[in-house]
Amino acid sequence: DVYKRQATNYEKQEKDCFCTTAEYTIQGPNDLRVTNRCRKFSPTGDLQEAVGKAWAIDTTNARLKVSFFLPFAAYYYIVDLDVDYKWAVVVVPTSGSFWILSRTPKLPSQDIYDNAVKKLTSLGIDISRKRNVDQSCFIR
């Protein structure tokens, strides 16, 4: 459901980034505006922002095309998703990039993270590149 995706998600891995978010805002029936933000190199570092567009490419809405610089776009597949959309696991099959997203700065449990890693591994994704993002600026 594209409407349930409208939210801010906290990313669990991104190189050289702290306090990383991916915000999804509805732009149309199957279109989302994507705003990625992070602090570079420290929780108080310069704020970096990239704005793009995502749209569903099938009726399941689990496969998206995402572009930050048209006409270039990549396929993003949601390979695991909480029934209440509290977390998601997303991959870009052509590059092996992946994200573990959570609606909160910290995942609800370590089991969710462990299962996400198992899912990624089962799909042949190289998880040796994973980095845990410091989200301390969001945790009070």
Secondary structure, DSSP 4 states (H G I P E B T S, - for coil): -GGGG-EEEEES--TTEEEEEEEEEE-SSSEEEEEEEEEESSTTS-EEEEEEEEEE-STTS-EEEEEEETTEEEEEEEEEE-TTSSEEEEEETTTTEEEEEESSSS-S-HHHHHHHHHHHHHTT--GGG----B-GGG--
